[in-house]
Amino acid sequence: MSQKIEMEICLGSSCFSRGNKDVVNYIREYLKRNHLDDIIIFKGSRCMGLCNTGPNLRINDRIIEDISIEVIESILEKEIGNLKL
């Protein structure tokens, strides 16, 4: 695949305090487990300015709000699951 996908998670204090550390770790493991870490550029963001609806995750230009460890796997499967080897 020639085009990379950008995935950015908000690590602002509001989102971080709502459990984004666990979500970050889960996403890293998911990408590694499914051999997607060379296709997807995963990084943190200081703040997305959407604190009231966070934690937030941006995949390319789409922002997904209110993510949590309980729903992150289904979000990843829906958004990037078709890229798995």
ABEGO torsion letter per residue (X at the ends): XABBBBBBBBABAAAAAAGAAAAAAAAAAAAAAAGAAAABBBBBBABAGAAAAOBBBBBEABBBBGBBAAAAAAAAAAAAAAABX
